[in-house]
Amino acid sequence: MNTADRQHFILVKREDHSSAGARLSARAAADRLLDALIWPLWAHTPCRKKVRTGDAVAVYLAGPGNRTVIATADVIDKIDWQKSMLRSYPLVLSGTPTVVLRLGNVRRLVTPLPIAQRLDALGFISRGPKWGAALMGGMRSLSHGDFSLLTTPLYTEQGQRTAPSDEPSRDEPVESFEDVQ
């Protein structure tokens, strides 16, 4: 896919339950999906028909004590949900997904990035006490600029502030992501 055609999305995860029924934090639930390299989408998930192979996604943890972006990934494929997938699905299903995003190039942030620090610069969120409403529904599309703002550290390792779109120089390494595969 031509990078100019690449779309950007944010996937939202709240606390959930393991396939054995144990309560999981939003982080633990998201980690299980990322480890399995899948992300389910339901019939009413916004943008589920719009996302396609080659697109980029960021993973956001919702709820009190979270509100951070923890990873990015590429959409490797988008497949219809099959009952046979239930055997290896790492969480309890609260309905039946319609499609599953197969993920690749998963990159987890070493330090999660809080959205609250970037509210003024984000084009898809209206600043105010209910800004989290912009992330309801489990998924939404983002501009390339908003995606970059949500996935790029604001500080170098030395604590110097950097513009989110700036590339770090070689003498100012920013170790924000760790490769999963």
TORTIZA-702561 format. One record per atom (N, C-alpha, C, O): residue in three letters; atom name; x, y, z; residue number from 1. Coordinates in steps of 0.05 Angstrom, whole numbers, padded with zeros to 5 digits. Last residue first. Example, Ala and Ser with C-alpha at 12.3 -4.5 7.8 and 13.67 -1.06 7.14 Angstrom:
# residues 2
 rest atom     xx     yy     zz  nr
  SER    N  00257 -00045  00142   2
  SER   CA  00273 -00021  00143   2
  SER    C  00258  00001  00157   2
  SER    O  00268  00023  00161   2
  ALA    N  00264 -00114  00156   1
  ALA   CA  00246 -00090  00156   1
  ALA    C  00264 -00066  00156   1
  ALA    O  00285 -00066  00169   1
//
This chain:
# residues 181
 rest atom     xx     yy     zz  nr
  GLN    N  00156 -00166  00346 181
  GLN   CA  00164 -00186  00327 181
  GLN    C  00183 -00175  00308 181
  GLN    O  00192 -00190  00290 181
  VAL    N  00158 -00124  00381 180
  VAL   CA  00147 -00149  00391 180
  VAL    C  00155 -00171  00372 180
  VAL    O  00162 -00194  00381 180
  ASP    N  00201 -00071  00398 179
  ASP   CA  00190 -00089  00378 179
  ASP    C  00181 -00115  00390 179
  ASP    O  00195 -00126  00406 179
  GLU    N  00185 -00017  00437 178
  GLU   CA  00200 -00041  00436 178
  GLU    C  00186 -00059  00415 178
  GLU    O  00162 -00061  00415 178
  PHE    N  00191  00054  00438 177
  PHE   CA  00178  00030  00430 177
  PHE    C  00196  00006  00433 177
  PHE    O  00221  00009  00430 177
  SER    N  00224  00095  00455 176
  SER   CA  00196  00095  00464 176
  SER    C  00182  00069  00458 176
  SER    O  00162  00063  00471 176
  GLU    N  00280  00119  00462 175
  GLU   CA  00272  00091  00463 175
  GLU    C  00243  00089  00473 175
  GLU    O  00239  00084  00497 175
  VAL    N  00311  00164  00427 174
  VAL   CA  00286  00162  00441 174
  VAL    C  00277  00133  00440 174
  VAL    O  00269  00123  00419 174
  PRO    N  00375  00195  00429 173
  PRO   CA  00358  00172  00423 173
  PRO    C  00332  00173  00439 173
  PRO    O  00332  00181  00463 173
  GLU    N  00407  00242  00407 172
  GLU   CA  00385  00243  00426 172
  GLU    C  00366  00220  00421 172
  GLU    O  00344  00223  00411 172
  ASP    N  00442  00236  00367 171
  ASP   CA  00454  00239  00394 171
  ASP    C  00433  00244  00415 171
  ASP    O  00439  00248  00438 171
  ARG    N  00409  00232  00323 170
  ARG   CA  00424  00208  00331 170
  ARG    C  00437  00211  00358 170
  ARG    O  00441  00191  00372 170
  SER    N  00347  00266  00338 169
  SER   CA  00373  00265  00325 169
  SER    C  00388  00240  00336 169
  SER    O  00380  00229  00356 169
  PRO    N  00279  00248  00328 168
  PRO   CA  00302  00252  00346 168
  PRO    C  00328  00250  00330 168
  PRO    O  00330  00234  00311 168
  GLU    N  00235  00285  00288 167
  GLU   CA  00250  00261  00290 167
  GLU    C  00273  00266  00309 167
  GLU    O  00287  00287  00307 167
  ASP    N  00176  00319  00309 166
  ASP   CA  00205  00320  00305 166
  ASP    C  00217  00292  00306 166
  ASP    O  00209  00276  00323 166
  SER    N  00124  00317  00323 165
  SER   CA  00130  00309  00295 165
  SER    C  00160  00309  00290 165
  SER    O  00168  00300  00269 165
  PRO    N  00123  00334  00377 164
  PRO   CA  00116  00307  00370 164
  PRO    C  00123  00298  00342 164
  PRO    O  00127  00275  00337 164
  ALA    N  00181  00370  00396 163
  ALA   CA  00155  00371  00382 163
  ALA    C  00148  00343  00374 163
  ALA    O  00165  00329  00364 163
  THR    N  00209  00357  00459 162
  THR   CA  00211  00356  00430 162
  THR    C  00183  00358  00418 162
  THR    O  00164  00348  00430 162
  ARG    N  00244  00372  00518 161
  ARG   CA  00218  00372  00504 161
  ARG    C  00224  00373  00474 161
  ARG    O  00242  00387  00465 161
  GLN    N  00289  00329  00550 160
  GLN   CA  00285  00353  00535 160
  GLN    C  00259  00351  00519 160
  GLN    O  00253  00330  00507 160
  GLY    N  00303  00284  00578 159
  GLY   CA  00282  00301  00589 159
  GLY    C  00277  00326  00574 159
  GLY    O  00263  00344  00583 159
  GLN    N  00336  00248  00554 158
  GLN   CA  00349  00268  00571 158
  GLN    C  00328  00287  00583 158
  GLN    O  00336  00306  00597 158
  GLU    N  00302  00220  00521 157
  GLU   CA  00311  00207  00545 157
  GLU    C  00324  00226  00565 157
  GLU    O  00324  00222  00589 157
  THR    N  00255  00272  00502 156
  THR   CA  00277  00254  00496 156
  THR    C  00284  00240  00522 156
  THR    O  00274  00247  00543 156
  TYR    N  00184  00278  00500 155
  TYR   CA  00209  00284  00512 155
  TYR    C  00230  00263  00503 155
  TYR    O  00223  00240  00498 155
  LEU    N  00138  00262  00476 154
  LEU   CA  00142  00291  00477 154
  LEU    C  00170  00298  00488 154
  LEU    O  00178  00321  00486 154
  PRO    N  00135  00206  00429 153
  PRO   CA  00141  00218  00456 153
  PRO    C  00145  00248  00454 153
  PRO    O  00154  00259  00434 153
  THR    N  00081  00191  00388 152
  THR   CA  00108  00201  00389 152
  THR    C  00113  00214  00416 152
  THR    O  00098  00231  00425 152
  THR    N  00028  00179  00383 151
  THR   CA  00047  00156  00384 151
  THR    C  00076  00165  00385 151
  THR    O  00094  00148  00384 151
  LEU    N -00005  00222  00379 150
  LEU   CA -00012  00202  00399 150
  LEU    C  00009  00180  00402 150
  LEU    O  00008  00165  00421 150
  LEU    N  00017  00251  00336 149
  LEU   CA  00016  00263  00362 149
  LEU    C  00011  00242  00385 149
  LEU    O  00022  00245  00407 149
  SER    N  00006  00214  00294 148
  SER   CA  00034  00220  00302 148
  SER    C  00035  00232  00330 148
  SER    O  00052  00225  00346 148
  PHE    N -00050  00217  00293 147
  PHE   CA -00037  00192  00298 147
  PHE    C -00008  00196  00308 147
  PHE    O  00001  00184  00327 147
  ASP    N -00056  00271  00278 146
  ASP   CA -00065  00262  00305 146
  ASP    C -00053  00236  00312 146
  ASP    O -00045  00231  00336 146
  GLY    N -00034  00268  00226 145
  GLY   CA -00022  00285  00246 145
  GLY    C -00031  00277  00274 145
  GLY    O -00014  00277  00292 145
  HIS    N -00068  00233  00199 144
  HIS   CA -00039  00225  00202 144
  HIS    C -00027  00242  00225 144
  HIS    O -00011  00232  00241 144
  SER    N -00130  00229  00235 143
  SER   CA -00113  00241  00214 143
  SER    C -00084  00231  00219 143
  SER    O -00078  00221  00241 143
  LEU    N -00166  00169  00251 142
  LEU   CA -00150  00192  00259 142
  LEU    C -00136  00203  00234 142
  LEU    O -00131  00189  00214 142
  SER    N -00227  00135  00268 141
  SER   CA -00206  00142  00249 141
  SER    C -00191  00167  00259 141
  SER    O -00203  00183  00273 141
  ARG    N -00238  00091  00324 140
  ARG   CA -00244  00115  00308 140
  ARG    C -00221  00120  00289 140
  ARG    O -00198  00112  00294 140
  MET    N -00267  00044  00368 139
  MET   CA -00249  00050  00347 139
  MET    C -00257  00076  00333 139
  MET    O -00281  00082  00332 139
  GLY    N -00302  00039  00412 138
  GLY   CA -00281  00019  00408 138
  GLY    C -00261  00025  00386 138
  GLY    O -00240  00013  00386 138
  GLY    N -00339  00075  00429 137
  GLY   CA -00346  00059  00406 137
  GLY    C -00325  00038  00400 137
  GLY    O -00329  00021  00382 137
  MET    N -00307  00137  00447 136
  MET   CA -00327  00116  00452 136
  MET    C -00332  00100  00426 136
  MET    O -00329  00111  00404 136
  LEU    N -00274  00179  00442 135
  LEU   CA -00262  00153  00439 135
  LEU    C -00281  00130  00445 135
  LEU    O -00273  00107  00446 135
  ALA    N -00300  00225  00455 134
  ALA   CA -00290  00223  00427 134
  ALA    C -00279  00195  00421 134
  ALA    O -00275  00188  00398 134
  ALA    N -00308  00222  00509 133
  ALA   CA -00330  00214  00492 133
  ALA    C -00321  00211  00463 133
  ALA    O -00333  00195  00448 133
  GLY    N -00265  00245  00534 132
  GLY   CA -00264  00217  00529 132
  GLY    C -00286  00207  00511 132
  GLY    O -00284  00185  00499 132
  TRP    N -00279  00298  00546 131
  TRP   CA -00264  00293  00522 131
  TRP    C -00262  00263  00515 131
  TRP    O -00259  00256  00491 131
  LYS    N -00312  00324  00584 130
  LYS   CA -00321  00298  00572 130
  LYS    C -00306  00291  00547 130
  LYS    O -00317  00280  00528 130
  PRO    N -00290  00372  00599 129
  PRO   CA -00291  00351  00619 129
  PRO    C -00299  00324  00607 129
  PRO    O -00294  00303  00619 129
  GLY    N -00249  00391  00542 128
  GLY   CA -00270  00396  00562 128
  GLY    C -00272  00372  00580 128
  GLY    O -00256  00353  00577 128
  ARG    N -00234  00396  00475 127
  ARG   CA -00224  00398  00502 127
  ARG    C -00248  00405  00520 127
  ARG    O -00264  00422  00514 127
  SER    N -00252  00350  00428 126
  SER   CA -00259  00377  00438 126
  SER    C -00250  00377  00467 126
  SER    O -00259  00361  00483 126
  ILE    N -00212  00315  00383 125
  ILE   CA -00222  00317  00410 125
  ILE    C -00228  00346  00417 125
  ILE    O -00211  00363  00413 125
  PHE    N -00186  00315  00335 124
  PHE   CA -00211  00300  00336 124
  PHE    C -00224  00301  00364 124
  PHE    O -00246  00290  00368 124
  GLY    N -00138  00343  00336 123
  GLY   CA -00160  00354  00321 123
  GLY    C -00187  00340  00325 123
  GLY    O -00208  00351  00319 123
  LEU    N -00096  00359  00390 122
  LEU   CA -00110  00338  00375 122
  LEU    C -00135  00349  00361 122
  LEU    O -00151  00364  00374 122
  ALA    N -00074  00398  00422 121
  ALA   CA -00063  00395  00395 121
  ALA    C -00079  00375  00378 121
  ALA    O -00076  00374  00353 121
  ASP    N -00098  00394  00472 120
  ASP   CA -00100  00420  00457 120
  ASP    C -00091  00417  00428 120
  ASP    O -00100  00432  00410 120
  LEU    N -00084  00342  00489 119
  LEU   CA -00112  00349  00482 119
  LEU    C -00113  00374  00465 119
  LEU    O -00128  00375  00445 119
  ARG    N -00038  00320  00509 118
  ARG   CA -00038  00328  00480 118
  ARG    C -00066  00338  00471 118
  ARG    O -00069  00343  00447 118
  GLN    N -00042  00302  00560 117
  GLN   CA -00020  00321  00554 117
  GLN    C -00022  00333  00526 117
  GLN    O -00008  00352  00520 117
  ALA    N -00082  00263  00555 116
  ALA   CA -00088  00288  00568 116
  ALA    C -00067  00310  00562 116
  ALA    O -00074  00334  00560 116
  ILE    N -00059  00216  00536 115
  ILE   CA -00073  00233  00517 115
  ILE    C -00077  00261  00529 115
  ILE    O -00075  00281  00515 115
  PRO    N  00004  00190  00555 114
  PRO   CA -00022  00200  00563 114
  PRO    C -00034  00219  00543 114
  PRO    O -00020  00237  00533 114
  LEU    N  00037  00134  00532 113
  LEU   CA  00034  00163  00527 113
  LEU    C  00006  00172  00535 113
  LEU    O -00014  00164  00522 113
  PRO    N  00077  00087  00569 112
  PRO   CA  00052  00095  00556 112
  PRO    C  00049  00125  00554 112
  PRO    O  00059  00140  00571 112
  THR    N  00141  00069  00554 111
  THR   CA  00126  00087  00572 111
  THR    C  00100  00095  00558 111
  THR    O  00101  00108  00537 111
  VAL    N  00148  00034  00513 110
  VAL   CA  00161  00028  00538 110
  VAL    C  00147  00044  00560 110
  VAL    O  00142  00034  00582 110
  LEU    N  00097  00014  00470 109
  LEU   CA  00111  00036  00482 109
  LEU    C  00123  00027  00508 109
  LEU    O  00110  00014  00524 109
  ARG    N  00105 -00037  00422 108
  ARG   CA  00094 -00029  00448 108
  ARG    C  00111 -00006  00459 108
  ARG    O  00135 -00006  00458 108
  ARG    N  00087 -00053  00359 107
  ARG   CA  00108 -00038  00374 107
  ARG    C  00095 -00027  00399 107
  ARG    O  00077 -00010  00398 107
  VAL    N  00076 -00102  00312 106
  VAL   CA  00067 -00091  00337 106
  VAL    C  00090 -00078  00352 106
  VAL    O  00111 -00090  00355 106
  ASN    N  00076 -00123  00260 105
  ASN   CA  00093 -00101  00267 105
  ASN    C  00083 -00086  00292 105
  ASN    O  00083 -00062  00293 105
  GLY    N  00005 -00140  00254 104
  GLY   CA  00034 -00145  00252 104
  GLY    C  00050 -00120  00259 104
  GLY    O  00038 -00099  00262 104
  LEU    N -00060 -00169  00263 103
  LEU   CA -00040 -00148  00267 103
  LEU    C -00012 -00158  00262 103
  LEU    O -00006 -00181  00266 103
  ARG    N -00122 -00177  00236 102
  ARG   CA -00097 -00191  00241 102
  ARG    C -00076 -00169  00241 102
  ARG    O -00073 -00154  00222 102
  LEU    N -00185 -00161  00259 101
  LEU   CA -00161 -00149  00247 101
  LEU    C -00137 -00167  00255 101
  LEU    O -00133 -00172  00279 101
  VAL    N -00244 -00193  00246 100
  VAL   CA -00221 -00192  00263 100
  VAL    C -00198 -00180  00247 100
  VAL    O -00193 -00187  00224 100
  VAL    N -00316 -00181  00246  99
  VAL   CA -00290 -00184  00233  99
  VAL    C -00267 -00183  00254  99
  VAL    O -00271 -00174  00276  99
  THR    N -00356 -00187  00283  98
  THR   CA -00362 -00192  00255  98
  THR    C -00337 -00196  00239  98
  THR    O -00336 -00212  00220  98
  PRO    N -00361 -00220  00348  97
  PRO   CA -00348 -00201  00329  97
  PRO    C -00357 -00207  00300  97
  PRO    O -00365 -00230  00294  97
  THR    N -00414 -00227  00391  96
  THR   CA -00399 -00240  00369  96
  THR    C -00387 -00219  00350  96
  THR    O -00402 -00203  00338  96
  GLY    N -00406 -00216  00461  95
  GLY   CA -00421 -00214  00436  95
  GLY    C -00405 -00229  00415  95
  GLY    O -00385 -00242  00421  95
  SER    N -00362 -00214  00493  94
  SER   CA -00387 -00202  00503  94
  SER    C -00405 -00197  00479  94
  SER    O -00418 -00176  00477  94
  LEU    N -00317 -00267  00506  93
  LEU   CA -00331 -00250  00486  93
  LEU    C -00357 -00240  00498  93
  LEU    O -00371 -00254  00512  93
  VAL    N -00260 -00266  00545  92
  VAL   CA -00288 -00274  00544  92
  VAL    C -00301 -00255  00523  92
  VAL    O -00297 -00231  00524  92
  LEU    N -00197 -00275  00508  91
  LEU   CA -00215 -00261  00527  91
  LEU    C -00243 -00273  00525  91
  LEU    O -00249 -00289  00507  91
  PRO    N -00167 -00300  00468  90
  PRO   CA -00156 -00298  00495  90
  PRO    C -00173 -00284  00516  90
  PRO    O -00166 -00282  00539  90
  TYR    N -00187 -00352  00425  89
  TYR   CA -00191 -00324  00432  89
  TYR    C -00184 -00320  00461  89
  TYR    O -00193 -00335  00478  89
  SER    N -00184 -00404  00408  88
  SER   CA -00159 -00391  00415  88
  SER    C -00162 -00361  00423  88
  SER    O -00142 -00348  00428  88
  ARG    N -00238 -00417  00401  87
  ARG   CA -00221 -00435  00416  87
  ARG    C -00195 -00421  00425  87
  ARG    O -00185 -00427  00447  87
  LEU    N -00260 -00379  00367  86
  LEU   CA -00266 -00377  00395  86
  LEU    C -00247 -00394  00412  86
  LEU    O -00241 -00387  00435  86
  MET    N -00250 -00391  00315  85
  MET   CA -00232 -00373  00328  85
  MET    C -00236 -00371  00358  85
  MET    O -00218 -00363  00373  85
  SER    N -00294 -00421  00298  84
  SER   CA -00269 -00436  00305  84
  SER    C -00249 -00418  00319  84
  SER    O -00231 -00428  00333  84
  LYS    N -00330 -00383  00280  83
  LYS   CA -00334 -00396  00307  83
  LYS    C -00309 -00410  00316  83
  LYS    O -00304 -00412  00340  83
  GLN    N -00298 -00326  00251  82
  GLN   CA -00307 -00354  00249  82
  GLN    C -00310 -00366  00277  82
  GLN    O -00294 -00360  00294  82
  TRP    N -00302 -00262  00224  81
  TRP   CA -00301 -00278  00248  81
  TRP    C -00312 -00306  00241  81
  TRP    O -00332 -00309  00228  81
  ASP    N -00265 -00246  00165  80
  ASP   CA -00290 -00250  00178  80
  ASP    C -00287 -00268  00203  80
  ASP    O -00270 -00286  00203  80
  ILE    N -00206 -00205  00169  79
  ILE   CA -00219 -00230  00162  79
  ILE    C -00246 -00231  00177  79
  ILE    O -00249 -00220  00198  79
  LYS    N -00155 -00168  00146  78
  LYS   CA -00181 -00165  00158  78
  LYS    C -00198 -00188  00149  78
  LYS    O -00204 -00191  00126  78
  ASP    N -00085 -00162  00157  77
  ASP   CA -00108 -00173  00143  77
  ASP    C -00133 -00166  00159  77
  ASP    O -00132 -00160  00182  77
  ILE    N -00050 -00127  00181  76
  ILE   CA -00039 -00146  00161  76
  ILE    C -00062 -00158  00144  76
  ILE    O -00058 -00164  00121  76
  VAL    N -00044 -00065  00204  75
  VAL   CA -00065 -00084  00198  75
  VAL    C -00054 -00102  00175  75
  VAL    O -00049 -00092  00153  75
  ASP    N  00008 -00052  00251  74
  ASP   CA -00002 -00051  00223  74
  ASP    C -00024 -00071  00220  74
  ASP    O -00023 -00093  00232  74
  ALA    N  00008 -00016  00313  73
  ALA   CA  00011 -00040  00297  73
  ALA    C  00001 -00034  00269  73
  ALA    O -00012 -00014  00264  73
  THR    N  00028  00011  00377  72
  THR   CA  00019  00014  00349  72
  THR    C  00022 -00013  00335  72
  THR    O  00037 -00030  00344  72
  ALA    N  00011  00023  00447  71
  ALA   CA  00024  00008  00425  71
  ALA    C  00014  00018  00398  71
  ALA    O -00007  00032  00396  71
  ILE    N -00013  00055  00485  70
  ILE   CA  00008  00036  00494  70
  ILE    C  00022  00022  00471  70
  ILE    O  00043  00010  00475  70
  VAL    N -00039  00115  00507  69
  VAL   CA -00033  00099  00483  69
  VAL    C -00010  00081  00491  69
  VAL    O  00011  00091  00501  69
  THR    N -00084  00123  00563  68
  THR   CA -00058  00125  00550  68
  THR    C -00057  00108  00525  68
  THR    O -00073  00089  00522  68
  ARG    N -00123  00118  00604  67
  ARG   CA -00123  00141  00585  67
  ARG    C -00096  00145  00572  67
  ARG    O -00086  00168  00570  67
  ASN    N -00120  00098  00667  66
  ASN   CA -00108  00091  00641  66
  ASN    C -00106  00116  00624  66
  ASN    O -00088  00132  00629  66
  GLY    N -00148  00115  00710  65
  GLY   CA -00121  00105  00714  65
  GLY    C -00107  00096  00689  65
  GLY    O -00084  00087  00690  65
  PRO    N -00211  00100  00682  64
  PRO   CA -00195  00113  00703  64
  PRO    C -00168  00099  00708  64
  PRO    O -00167  00075  00708  64
  GLY    N -00211  00087  00611  63
  GLY   CA -00220  00083  00638  63
  GLY    C -00201  00097  00658  63
  GLY    O -00179  00104  00652  63
  ALA    N -00173  00056  00558  62
  ALA   CA -00194  00074  00568  62
  ALA    C -00199  00068  00598  62
  ALA    O -00193  00046  00608  62
  LEU    N -00116  00054  00520  61
  LEU   CA -00129  00042  00544  61
  LEU    C -00148  00063  00556  61
  LEU    O -00140  00085  00563  61
  TYR    N -00106  00046  00451  60
  TYR   CA -00111  00064  00473  60
  TYR    C -00125  00049  00496  60
  TYR    O -00144  00034  00491  60
  VAL    N -00063  00034  00399  59
  VAL   CA -00080  00021  00419  59
  VAL    C -00081  00039  00444  59
  VAL    O -00060  00047  00455  59
  ALA    N -00066  00051  00330  58
  ALA   CA -00055  00056  00357  58
  ALA    C -00074  00043  00377  58
  ALA    O -00098  00042  00372  58
  VAL    N -00054  00025  00265  57
  VAL   CA -00071  00028  00288  57
  VAL    C -00054  00035  00313  57
  VAL    O -00032  00026  00315  57
  ALA    N -00052  00033  00194  56
  ALA   CA -00039  00034  00220  56
  ALA    C -00059  00038  00242  56
  ALA    O -00078  00053  00239  56
  ASP    N -00065 -00010  00137  55
  ASP   CA -00070  00013  00154  55
  ASP    C -00055  00011  00180  55
  ASP    O -00046 -00011  00188  55
  GLY    N -00057 -00058  00111  54
  GLY   CA -00037 -00037  00107  54
  GLY    C -00041 -00013  00124  54
  GLY    O -00023  00004  00127  54
  THR    N -00125 -00073  00099  53
  THR   CA -00097 -00083  00101  53
  THR    C -00078 -00060  00095  53
  THR    O -00082 -00044  00076  53
  ARG    N -00171 -00026  00129  52
  ARG   CA -00162 -00045  00109  52
  ARG    C -00133 -00053  00113  52
  ARG    O -00118 -00040  00129  52
  VAL    N -00231  00006  00153  51
  VAL   CA -00203 -00003  00158  51
  VAL    C -00196 -00025  00138  51
  VAL    O -00213 -00042  00131  51
  LYS    N -00285  00012  00142  50
  LYS   CA -00266  00030  00129  50
  LYS    C -00237  00019  00131  50
  LYS    O -00221  00024  00113  50
  LYS    N -00316 -00020  00173  49
  LYS   CA -00317 -00025  00144  49
  LYS    C -00295 -00009  00129  49
  LYS    O -00288 -00016  00107  49
  ARG    N -00307  00001  00223  48
  ARG   CA -00300 -00027  00218  48
  ARG    C -00300 -00033  00188  48
  ARG    O -00284 -00051  00179  48
  CYS    N -00321  00053  00239  47
  CYS   CA -00299  00049  00220  47
  CYS    C -00292  00020  00213  47
  CYS    O -00272  00016  00199  47
  PRO    N -00350  00033  00301  46
  PRO   CA -00346  00054  00280  46
  PRO    C -00321  00047  00264  46
  PRO    O -00301  00036  00274  46
  THR    N -00383 -00027  00311  45
  THR   CA -00357 -00013  00315  45
  THR    C -00354  00008  00293  45
  THR    O -00354  00001  00270  45
  HIS    N -00427 -00058  00306  44
  HIS   CA -00432 -00029  00309  44
  HIS    C -00406 -00014  00315  44
  HIS    O -00407  00009  00322  44
  ALA    N -00407 -00110  00301  43
  ALA   CA -00424 -00099  00280  43
  ALA    C -00428 -00069  00282  43
  ALA    O -00431 -00056  00261  43
  TRP    N -00338 -00108  00324  42
  TRP   CA -00365 -00117  00325  42
  TRP    C -00382 -00102  00304  42
  TRP    O -00372 -00083  00291  42
  LEU    N -00273 -00135  00318  41
  LEU   CA -00290 -00112  00313  41
  LEU    C -00319 -00123  00311  41
  LEU    O -00324 -00143  00299  41
  PRO    N -00213 -00157  00352  40
  PRO   CA -00240 -00162  00341  40
  PRO    C -00255 -00135  00337  40
  PRO    O -00251 -00116  00352  40
  TRP    N -00148 -00166  00334  39
  TRP   CA -00165 -00146  00347  39
  TRP    C -00193 -00149  00335  39
  TRP    O -00197 -00145  00312  39
  ILE    N -00086 -00203  00343  38
  ILE   CA -00113 -00199  00332  38
  ILE    C -00127 -00177  00347  38
  ILE    O -00120 -00170  00369  38
  LEU    N -00039 -00224  00365  37
  LEU   CA -00038 -00209  00339  37
  LEU    C -00065 -00207  00326  37
  LEU    O -00068 -00209  00302  37
  ALA    N -00035 -00243  00415  36
  ALA   CA -00048 -00261  00396  36
  ALA    C -00048 -00249  00367  36
  ALA    O -00056 -00262  00348  36
  ASP    N -00013 -00198  00438  35
  ASP   CA  00003 -00222  00437  35
  ASP    C -00008 -00242  00417  35
  ASP    O  00007 -00256  00404  35
  LEU    N -00057 -00164  00434  34
  LEU   CA -00033 -00158  00418  34
  LEU    C -00015 -00182  00416  34
  LEU    O -00003 -00187  00395  34
  LEU    N -00092 -00189  00470  33
  LEU   CA -00100 -00186  00441  33
  LEU    C -00075 -00181  00424  33
  LEU    O -00072 -00193  00402  33
  ARG    N -00062 -00184  00517  32
  ARG   CA -00070 -00211  00507  32
  ARG    C -00078 -00210  00477  32
  ARG    O -00071 -00227  00462  32
  ASP    N -00058 -00128  00521  31
  ASP   CA -00034 -00144  00517  31
  ASP    C -00041 -00172  00506  31
  ASP    O -00027 -00183  00489  31
  ALA    N -00111 -00115  00533  30
  ALA   CA -00099 -00106  00507  30
  ALA    C -00074 -00123  00501  30
  ALA    O -00070 -00130  00478  30
  ALA    N -00115 -00139  00584  29
  ALA   CA -00133 -00148  00562  29
  ALA    C -00121 -00140  00535  29
  ALA    O -00121 -00156  00516  29
  ALA    N -00076 -00110  00612  28
  ALA   CA -00073 -00139  00610  28
  ALA    C -00091 -00150  00587  28
  ALA    O -00082 -00167  00572  28
  ARG    N -00099 -00058  00608  27
  ARG   CA -00072 -00064  00598  27
  ARG    C -00068 -00094  00593  27
  ARG    O -00059 -00102  00572  27
  ALA    N -00147 -00063  00634  26
  ALA   CA -00147 -00056  00606  26
  ALA    C -00121 -00063  00593  26
  ALA    O -00120 -00073  00571  26
  SER    N -00143 -00122  00676  25
  SER   CA -00141 -00093  00672  25
  SER    C -00143 -00088  00642  25
  SER    O -00139 -00106  00626  25
  LEU    N -00190 -00175  00683  24
  LEU   CA -00164 -00165  00672  24
  LEU    C -00166 -00135  00670  24
  LEU    O -00186 -00123  00664  24
  ARG    N -00218 -00228  00720  23
  ARG   CA -00219 -00200  00713  23
  ARG    C -00191 -00190  00705  23
  ARG    O -00171 -00195  00719  23
  ALA    N -00225 -00293  00693  22
  ALA   CA -00212 -00275  00712  22
  ALA    C -00213 -00246  00702  22
  ALA    O -00211 -00241  00678  22
  GLY    N -00246 -00328  00655  21
  GLY   CA -00265 -00313  00671  21
  GLY    C -00252 -00294  00691  21
  GLY    O -00266 -00279  00705  21
  ALA    N -00215 -00353  00619  20
  ALA   CA -00222 -00369  00642  20
  ALA    C -00240 -00354  00661  20
  ALA    O -00249 -00365  00682  20
  SER    N -00206 -00313  00583  19
  SER   CA -00223 -00335  00574  19
  SER    C -00231 -00353  00597  19
  SER    O -00251 -00368  00595  19
  SER    N -00210 -00254  00624  18
  SER   CA -00195 -00274  00610  18
  SER    C -00215 -00296  00600  18
  SER    O -00238 -00296  00609  18
  HIS    N -00246 -00193  00615  17
  HIS   CA -00242 -00218  00629  17
  HIS    C -00227 -00238  00611  17
  HIS    O -00231 -00238  00587  17
  ASP    N -00229 -00123  00620  16
  ASP   CA -00243 -00145  00608  16
  ASP    C -00239 -00169  00625  16
  ASP    O -00231 -00167  00648  16
  GLU    N -00223 -00051  00612  15
  GLU   CA -00218 -00076  00627  15
  GLU    C -00237 -00098  00616  15
  GLU    O -00257 -00092  00603  15
  ARG    N -00218 -00029  00543  14
  ARG   CA -00225 -00025  00571  14
  ARG    C -00219 -00051  00586  14
  ARG    O -00210 -00071  00574  14
  LYS    N -00189 -00001  00486  13
  LYS   CA -00192 -00025  00503  13
  LYS    C -00198 -00017  00531  13
  LYS    O -00184  00000  00543  13
  VAL    N -00194  00022  00420  12
  VAL   CA -00198  00028  00448  12
  VAL    C -00203  00002  00464  12
  VAL    O -00219 -00015  00455  12
  LEU    N -00153  00042  00367  11
  LEU   CA -00169  00020  00378  11
  LEU    C -00170  00025  00408  11
  LEU    O -00150  00032  00421  11
  ILE    N -00150  00089  00317  10
  ILE   CA -00144  00084  00345  10
  ILE    C -00164  00063  00355  10
  ILE    O -00188  00065  00351  10
  PHE    N -00120  00093  00252   9
  PHE   CA -00142  00089  00270   9
  PHE    C -00132  00086  00299   9
  PHE    O -00108  00081  00303   9
  HIS    N -00104  00116  00187   8
  HIS   CA -00096  00113  00215   8
  HIS    C -00121  00111  00232   8
  HIS    O -00141  00125  00228   8
  GLN    N -00087  00093  00121   7
  GLN   CA -00105  00106  00140   7
  GLN    C -00095  00100  00168   7
  GLN    O -00080  00081  00172   7
  ARG    N -00048  00104  00064   6
  ARG   CA -00050  00091  00090   6
  ARG    C -00068  00107  00108   6
  ARG    O -00066  00132  00110   6
  ASP    N -00037  00129  00017   5
  ASP   CA -00064  00117  00020   5
  ASP    C -00068  00105  00047   5
  ASP    O -00091  00097  00054   5
  ALA    N  00015  00143  00023   4
  ALA   CA -00004  00165  00021   4
  ALA    C -00033  00155  00024   4
  ALA    O -00050  00170  00031   4
  THR    N  00041  00095  00021   3
  THR   CA  00038  00108  00047   3
  THR    C  00019  00131  00046   3
  THR    O  00007  00139  00067   3
  ASN    N  00011  00044 -00016   2
  ASN   CA  00024  00069 -00017   2
  ASN    C  00020  00084  00009   2
  ASN    O -00003  00084  00019   2
  MET    N  00017 -00024  00000   1
  MET   CA  00000  00000  00000   1
  MET    C  00018  00025  00000   1
  MET    O  00037  00026  00015   1
//
